[in-house]
């Protein structure tokens, strides 16, 4: 259900349909959460590789 309520920013005066504005905020936050999750996964992989390299029993 779409309402005709208007979102108005008290700081800058921006106006938009409240439902549309909320949907945009949800999508933006979901994207940021996904990027943060991916960064944590990558950081974990890098740490695992470093630990495996440091604990290897290869003698040169």
DAVENDA-V334311 format. One line per field, one symbol per residue. ss: DSSP state (H for helix, E for strand, - for the rest). phi: phi as a letter, one per 30 degrees, with the letter a starting at -180 (. if undefined). burial: b if it has 24 or more other C-alpha atoms within 12 Angstrom, else e. A space follows every 50 residues. Layout:
ss->???
phi->???
burial->???
This chain:
ss->-----EEE------EEEHHHHHHHHHHHHHHHHHHHHHHHHHHHHHHHHH HHHH------
phi->.cccdccbdddciebaeddddddddddddddddddddddddddddddddd ddddcdcdcc
burial->eeeeeeeeeeeeeeeeeeeeeeeeeeeeeeeeeeeeeeeeeeeeeeeeee eeeeeeeeee
